[in-house]
Amino acid sequence: MRFQKRFMPLLLALVLALGTLPVQAAALTRGEAAQALLSAAQDYNPGVQRSDILKGYPDGSLALDGTLTRAQALVMLTRAFGGFAAPAGDNARMALPASSLTNVPAWAAEELSSVLTAGLADGDANEAMSAEALSTLLRRAYAAKGTNLRDDYYAAVNRSWLDGSDIPAGLSINGPFYGLSLTVNEQIAALQNAGCDAIIAIAATAPGGDWQKALLNSGVTAIIDGTAAENGTNVLGAAQGLGGIARLDLVFTQGGGCRAVLQSAVTAEAMESSRSIWLEMAAAQAQTETAADTADPGKDTAAAGGKDTAAPTETADAARQAGADAYVYAAAKIAALDADDQSILYTPLFTYAENPDASRTISFGNYLAALYAEAVANDTASGLPEGAAVEALAGGVTEPEYGEITRGDLMAALPATARIQLVSIPADAAKTLADSGSVSRVYQSSLTEYTPAGDTAYIVTDTATLAALNADYTVLRDYGDVFWAVRMNINDLTNNFTENFTLPEAPQYGVGRKS
């Protein structure tokens, strides 16, 4: 019964949405809001009663059927959750100014101080509240509390970072991925302070944004880019495969500086030609040495005081022969490589384990959709219209088996070579996709039918899913490679892959994965 009560606000919002005119959402009543808040706050304020939330008017009436105003909703929210603490760190930065709530009535001013300090309130205090508006307030409350994985996975997992983070001088934004960038900058600065003449960055994958320029501006001398075959300014395109070898020369100047000189790639044809030359030289040298040894067996010891001290030593010839031998050996090794070598796919990354504290968890698809939604939630420049709702839809997901997860296992569980994108799309196309059974949604959202408002919907999904759509769409934001985003997120959740990766608990009913 607890689960049924807990999600009553979502079911209520759906019923209201189906029974109202499309031009305006219906207002909630005081009684409906009180019941919804009572269910939502149980995990945060155990034992709270409806009488604690809804105290009534001076004449003793509760006016349960009366229209709910924003001021009343905020007061009831504060009572239901037992108040809110002043935000710190990143939460303080994201908090709404107290002035965002206008026309505050005198009777509510004192009780509203908590939500205003927490930065949860905006709008006109006297306007009627819809189910959707109340749902927005609840999401803010969940994030502010940050203690329940089911209600706000991101806030709960990253609570310590969110409470302790700030915006370093010179930046206008911060976040877990920005923190990674700052760490890289600090490492570069440390290397420079240690007296390093050259700093070479090697990239096996391509992050989002103009990452090459950012690294070079931070003090990196040159970049070896394993994702590109063409050279750029101080960027060596090293993705030659077995078709060539990329070359980078570091030139140290008399003044103590260092510059990178990018050379043209040595092609496979040039390598084979050089190999033939070395073989010819080796054969010729062998013949010469044989003839010399026959004429004067003591010549081989000339460098060490042998009999033929007037003849040139064999140091240069020996070096050339050693070089030929080394090249032939290296060429043979390269030739022996399997062009389809997949060994990197079997590299273990982390252990995927059952959640010992849950009888049922969310699915891996739910987790991926939540990660997509997190990317949008953390994007302050998404370009979305104010108040626009975004639905996260994760396609191409295969549920991995419990146990050791290799790079190949993780790649197989995700849409291949896809990127995460926020797009605007016709509402009917978004609805069709959500109902197709081929995508997963955020767990809480999956418990109710997806019903986009208006003619245009906003979804965040992967490019493989978008490519399969028979509909036009507009890309608003690109959040990078799916595999890399998941790998980095699991890395963070498992303390650099040293701990098991588990999915959070899901209620007993609804979409989820049985343990």
C-alpha positions in Angstrom: 0.0 0.0 0.0 2.9 2.3 0.6 3.9 2.2 -3.0 0.4 2.9 -4.2 0.2 6.0 -1.9 3.6 7.2 -2.9 2.8 7.5 -6.6 -0.7 8.9 -6.1 0.5 12.4 -7.2 1.7 11.0 -10.5 -1.6 9.1 -11.1 -3.5 12.1 -10.0 -1.7 14.3 -12.5 -2.5 11.9 -15.3 -6.2 11.8 -14.5 -6.3 15.6 -14.4 -4.4 15.9 -17.6 -6.9 13.6 -19.5 -9.9 15.4 -18.1 -9.0 19.0 -18.9 -9.0 21.3 -21.9 -5.7 21.4 -23.8 -5.4 25.2 -23.5 -5.1 25.3 -19.7 -4.3 22.8 -17.0 -6.9 22.3 -14.3 -6.2 23.7 -10.8 -5.7 21.3 -7.9 -8.0 21.5 -4.9 -6.6 21.9 -1.4 -7.6 18.3 -0.5 -6.0 16.8 -3.5 -2.7 18.6 -2.9 -2.7 17.7 0.8 -3.1 14.0 -0.1 -0.4 14.1 -2.8 2.1 15.9 -0.4 1.3 13.5 2.4 2.3 10.5 0.2 5.4 12.2 -1.3 6.9 13.3 2.1 6.6 10.0 4.0 10.3 9.1 3.5 11.5 12.6 4.5 9.2 13.3 7.4 8.0 10.0 8.8 4.7 10.1 10.7 3.5 13.3 9.1 -0.3 13.5 9.1 -2.8 15.4 6.9 -3.7 17.5 9.9 0.0 18.7 10.0 -0.2 19.8 6.4 -3.7 21.2 6.2 -4.7 23.4 9.2 -7.7 25.2 7.8 -9.1 28.7 8.0 -9.8 30.7 11.2 -13.4 29.6 11.2 -12.2 25.9 11.4 -13.2 25.0 7.8 -10.7 23.0 5.7 -12.2 23.9 2.3 -10.9 20.7 0.8 -12.6 21.5 -2.5 -11.3 25.0 -2.6 -8.8 26.0 -5.4 -5.2 25.7 -4.3 -3.0 28.8 -4.7 0.8 28.7 -5.0 1.3 30.3 -1.6 -0.9 27.6 0.0 1.0 24.9 -1.9 4.3 26.2 -0.7 3.2 26.4 2.9 1.8 22.8 2.7 5.1 21.6 1.0 7.1 23.1 3.9 4.9 21.5 6.5 4.9 18.1 4.7 8.7 17.9 4.4 9.4 19.4 7.8 11.1 22.5 6.4 14.2 22.9 4.2 17.8 23.8 5.1 19.7 26.7 3.5 21.4 25.3 0.4 25.2 25.0 0.1 27.7 24.6 -2.7 26.2 23.9 -6.1 22.7 23.8 -4.7 23.2 27.4 -3.5 24.2 28.4 -6.9 21.2 26.8 -8.5 18.7 28.1 -5.9 16.0 30.6 -7.1 16.3 34.1 -5.6 13.7 34.8 -2.9 12.4 37.6 -5.2 11.3 35.0 -7.7 8.1 34.5 -5.7 5.9 37.6 -6.0 2.7 38.9 -4.3 3.4 36.9 -1.1 0.4 37.3 1.3 1.1 38.5 4.8 -0.4 35.4 6.4 2.1 33.1 4.6 5.3 35.2 4.9 6.7 33.5 8.0 6.1 29.9 6.9 7.4 30.6 3.5 10.8 31.7 4.8 12.1 28.1 4.6 11.3 27.4 0.9 12.4 30.9 0.0 15.8 30.4 1.8 16.1 27.0 0.1 15.5 28.7 -3.3 12.5 26.4 -4.3 9.8 29.0 -5.0 8.9 31.2 -8.0 5.9 32.6 -9.7 2.9 34.5 -8.5 1.9 33.4 -4.9 -1.8 34.0 -5.7 -2.1 32.0 -8.9 -3.9 28.7 -9.0 -1.7 25.6 -8.9 -2.0 22.7 -11.4 -0.9 19.2 -10.9 2.1 19.8 -13.2 3.2 22.9 -11.2 3.0 20.9 -8.0 5.0 18.1 -9.5 7.7 20.7 -10.3 7.8 21.8 -6.7 8.1 18.2 -5.6 11.1 17.6 -7.9 12.8 20.7 -6.4 12.0 19.4 -2.9 13.5 16.0 -3.7 16.7 17.6 -5.0 17.0 19.9 -2.0 16.7 17.0 0.4 19.0 14.7 -1.7 18.5 11.6 0.4 16.3 9.3 -1.6 17.6 7.5 -4.7 14.1 6.7 -6.0 13.1 10.3 -6.0 16.2 12.0 -7.3 19.0 9.6 -8.2 21.5 12.3 -9.2 21.0 14.5 -6.1 21.3 11.5 -3.8 24.4 10.0 -5.4 26.2 13.3 -5.7 25.1 14.9 -2.5 28.5 15.3 -1.0 29.8 16.9 -4.2 26.8 19.2 -4.6 27.0 20.4 -1.0 30.7 21.0 -1.1 31.3 22.3 -4.6 31.7 26.0 -5.6 32.5 27.9 -8.8 36.2 28.5 -9.1 37.4 32.0 -10.0 37.1 32.8 -13.6 34.3 30.2 -14.3 30.6 30.8 -14.7 29.5 27.2 -14.3 30.6 24.0 -12.5 29.6 20.4 -12.4 31.1 16.9 -12.0 32.4 17.0 -15.6 33.7 20.5 -15.1 35.4 19.2 -12.0 37.2 16.7 -14.1 38.3 19.5 -16.4 39.6 21.5 -13.5 41.5 18.4 -12.3 43.2 18.1 -15.7 44.1 21.8 -15.6 45.6 21.4 -12.1 47.6 18.4 -13.3 49.0 20.4 -16.2 49.9 23.3 -13.9 51.7 20.8 -11.6 53.7 19.4 -14.4 54.7 22.9 -15.6 55.7 23.8 -12.0 57.8 20.7 -11.9 59.8 22.0 -14.8 58.5 19.8 -17.6 59.5 21.1 -21.0 56.8 19.3 -23.0 53.4 17.9 -22.1 51.9 15.4 -24.5 48.2 14.4 -24.2 47.1 11.1 -25.7 43.4 10.8 -26.4 41.8 7.4 -27.2 38.3 8.8 -27.4 36.9 12.2 -28.5 35.2 14.1 -25.7 32.4 16.6 -26.6 33.2 20.2 -27.4 36.4 21.8 -28.7 38.5 19.7 -26.3 41.7 19.9 -28.4 41.7 23.7 -28.2 41.0 23.6 -24.5 43.9 21.3 -23.8 46.4 23.3 -25.9 45.2 26.6 -24.3 45.8 24.9 -20.9 49.5 24.4 -21.7 49.6 21.0 -23.4 52.4 21.0 -26.0 50.8 18.6 -28.4 48.0 16.1 -28.6 48.2 12.5 -30.0 44.6 12.0 -31.2 43.7 8.3 -31.6 40.3 9.2 -33.1 41.5 11.1 -36.1 43.9 10.3 -39.0 44.5 13.9 -40.1 47.0 16.3 -38.5 45.9 19.6 -37.0 47.7 22.5 -35.3 49.9 20.7 -32.7 47.5 17.7 -33.0 48.8 14.4 -34.4 46.2 12.3 -36.1 47.3 8.9 -34.9 44.3 6.7 -36.0 46.3 5.1 -38.8 45.4 1.5 -37.9 47.7 -0.9 -39.8 47.9 1.5 -42.7 50.7 3.7 -41.4 52.6 5.2 -38.5 52.0 8.7 -37.2 55.1 10.7 -36.3 55.6 13.6 -34.0 59.0 15.3 -33.5 59.7 17.4 -30.4 62.2 20.2 -31.1 63.9 21.6 -28.0 65.3 25.2 -28.5 68.3 26.8 -27.0 66.1 29.1 -24.9 64.7 26.1 -23.1 61.4 25.9 -25.0 59.9 23.1 -26.9 57.7 22.9 -30.0 56.0 20.0 -31.7 56.6 19.4 -35.3 54.0 17.1 -36.9 55.3 14.9 -39.7 53.4 13.3 -42.5 52.3 9.7 -41.7 54.6 6.9 -42.9 52.3 4.8 -45.0 52.3 1.0 -45.1 53.7 1.2 -48.6 56.6 3.3 -47.5 57.2 1.0 -44.6 57.3 -2.0 -46.9 59.7 -0.2 -49.3 62.0 0.7 -46.4 61.9 -2.9 -45.3 63.1 -4.1 -48.7 66.0 -1.6 -48.6 67.0 -2.8 -45.2 66.9 -6.4 -46.3 69.1 -5.6 -49.4 71.5 -3.7 -47.1 71.6 -6.6 -44.7 72.3 -9.1 -47.5 75.0 -7.0 -49.0 76.6 -6.4 -45.6 76.6 -10.1 -44.9 78.4 -10.8 -48.2 81.0 -8.1 -47.5 81.7 -9.4 -44.0 82.1 -12.9 -45.3 84.6 -11.8 -47.9 86.5 -9.7 -45.4 86.7 -12.5 -42.9 88.1 -14.8 -45.5 90.9 -12.3 -46.5 91.8 -11.3 -43.0 90.2 -13.2 -40.1 91.7 -10.8 -37.6 89.8 -7.8 -39.0 86.8 -8.4 -36.8 88.9 -7.6 -33.8 90.4 -4.5 -35.2 88.3 -2.2 -32.9 89.7 -4.1 -29.9 93.3 -4.1 -31.0 93.2 -6.8 -33.7 95.8 -7.5 -36.4 94.4 -5.2 -39.1 94.5 -1.9 -37.2 94.9 0.2 -40.3 91.5 -0.9 -41.7 88.2 0.9 -40.6 86.4 -0.6 -37.7 83.0 -2.3 -38.2 81.2 0.0 -35.7 79.1 1.8 -38.3 78.4 -1.4 -40.2 77.4 -3.2 -37.1 75.0 -0.4 -36.1 73.5 -0.5 -39.6 73.1 -4.3 -39.3 71.5 -4.0 -35.9 69.1 -1.4 -37.3 68.2 -3.7 -40.1 67.6 -6.6 -37.8 65.5 -4.5 -35.5 63.4 -3.2 -38.4 62.9 -6.7 -39.8 61.9 -7.9 -36.4 59.4 -5.0 -35.9 58.0 -5.4 -39.4 57.5 -9.1 -38.8 55.6 -8.4 -35.6 53.4 -5.8 -37.3 52.7 -8.2 -40.1 51.7 -10.9 -37.6 49.1 -8.6 -35.9 45.5 -9.6 -36.5 43.7 -6.7 -38.3 40.6 -7.8 -36.5 42.2 -8.1 -33.1 39.4 -7.6 -30.5 41.5 -8.1 -27.3 40.7 -4.6 -26.0 37.1 -5.6 -25.8 37.8 -8.2 -23.2 39.4 -5.7 -20.8 37.5 -5.8 -17.5 36.0 -2.5 -16.4 33.8 -3.1 -13.3 31.7 -5.7 -11.5 27.9 -5.4 -12.0 26.2 -6.9 -8.9 22.8 -7.4 -7.4 21.7 -4.7 -4.9 21.7 -6.6 -1.6 19.3 -4.1 0.0 16.6 -4.3 -2.7 14.2 -7.0 -3.8 13.7 -5.2 -7.0 15.8 -2.5 -8.8 15.2 -0.2 -11.7 16.4 -1.6 -15.0 19.6 -0.8 -16.8 17.5 1.1 -19.4 15.9 3.1 -16.6 19.4 4.0 -15.4 20.5 5.1 -18.8 17.4 7.2 -19.3 18.1 8.9 -15.9 21.6 9.6 -17.0 20.3 11.3 -20.2 17.8 13.3 -18.0 20.7 14.3 -15.7 22.6 15.7 -18.6 19.7 18.0 -19.5 19.0 19.0 -15.9 22.6 20.1 -15.4 22.7 22.1 -18.7 21.9 25.8 -17.9 22.2 26.7 -21.6 20.0 24.0 -23.1 17.9 26.5 -25.1 14.6 25.0 -23.9 11.6 27.2 -23.6 10.9 28.2 -20.0 8.9 25.5 -18.2 9.3 23.0 -21.1 9.2 19.3 -20.0 11.9 16.9 -21.3 11.3 13.2 -21.6 14.4 10.9 -21.5 14.1 7.9 -23.8 16.9 5.3 -23.9 16.9 3.0 -26.9 19.1 0.2 -28.1 19.7 -1.0 -24.5 20.5 -4.6 -23.6 20.2 -5.6 -19.9 23.7 -6.9 -18.9 24.2 -10.0 -16.9 25.5 -9.7 -13.3 29.2 -10.3 -13.0 32.4 -8.9 -14.4 31.7 -6.4 -17.2 34.3 -5.9 -19.9 34.6 -3.0 -22.3 32.9 -5.2 -24.9 30.0 -6.1 -22.6 29.3 -2.5 -21.9 29.5 -1.6 -25.6 27.1 -4.4 -26.4 24.6 -3.2 -23.8 24.5 0.3 -25.3 23.5 1.8 -28.7 26.6 1.4 -30.9 28.6 4.5 -31.6 25.7 6.7 -30.5 25.7 10.2 -29.0 23.3 11.8 -26.5 21.2 14.6 -28.0 18.4 16.9 -26.8 15.9 17.5 -29.7 12.6 19.1 -30.4 10.2 16.7 -32.3 6.6 16.6 -33.2 4.6 15.5 -30.2 2.9 12.6 -32.1 6.3 11.2 -33.1 7.6 11.4 -29.5 4.4 9.7 -28.3 4.8 6.9 -30.9 8.4 6.4 -29.8 7.6 6.3 -26.1 4.9 3.8 -26.7 6.8 1.6 -29.1 8.3 -0.6 -26.5 11.8 -0.1 -27.9 12.9 2.6 -25.4 13.2 2.9 -21.6 12.2 5.9 -19.6 13.2 7.2 -16.2 11.7 4.8 -13.7 9.3 7.2 -12.0 8.1 8.4 -15.4 7.6 4.9 -16.7 4.8 4.3 -14.2 2.5 6.7 -16.1 1.6 7.1 -19.7 3.7 9.7 -21.6 1.4 12.4 -22.8 3.3 15.4 -24.4 1.6 18.8 -24.1 1.2 20.8 -27.3 2.3 20.1 -30.8 6.1 20.0 -30.1 7.8 17.7 -27.6 11.3 17.7 -26.2 13.2 14.5 -25.7 16.7 13.5 -24.9 17.8 10.2 -26.4 20.6 8.7 -28.5 21.4 9.3 -32.2 20.8 5.7 -33.1 17.2 5.9 -31.9 16.8 9.3 -33.6 18.1 7.9 -36.9 15.5 5.2 -36.9 12.6 7.7 -36.5 10.5 8.5 -39.5 10.1 12.1 -38.4 11.9 15.4 -38.6 13.6 16.8 -35.5 15.8 19.7 -34.5 18.9 19.1 -32.4 19.2 21.5 -29.5 22.2 20.1 -27.6 24.7 17.3 -28.0 26.0 15.8 -24.7 28.7 13.5 -26.1 29.2 9.8 -26.7 26.8 7.4 -24.9 29.5 4.8 -24.0 31.9 7.4 -22.6 29.1 9.1 -20.6 28.1 5.7 -19.0 31.7 4.6 -18.4 32.6 7.9 -16.6 29.4 7.8 -14.6 29.9 4.2 -13.4 33.5 5.1 -12.7 32.3 7.9 -10.4 29.7 5.7 -8.8 32.1 2.9 -8.1 35.1 4.9 -6.8 37.2 4.3 -10.0 35.7 0.8 -10.5 37.0 -0.4 -7.2 33.4 -1.0 -5.9 30.5 -3.0 -7.3 28.1 -1.2 -9.5 24.5 -1.7 -8.4 21.2 -0.2 -9.5 18.9 1.5 -7.0 15.9 0.0 -5.5 12.5 0.2 -7.3 9.1 -0.1 -5.6 7.5 -3.5 -5.6 5.2 -2.7 -8.5 5.9 -1.3 -11.9 8.7 -1.6 -14.4 11.9 -2.8 -12.9 14.4 -5.7 -12.6 13.9 -8.5 -10.2 16.9 -9.5 -8.1 
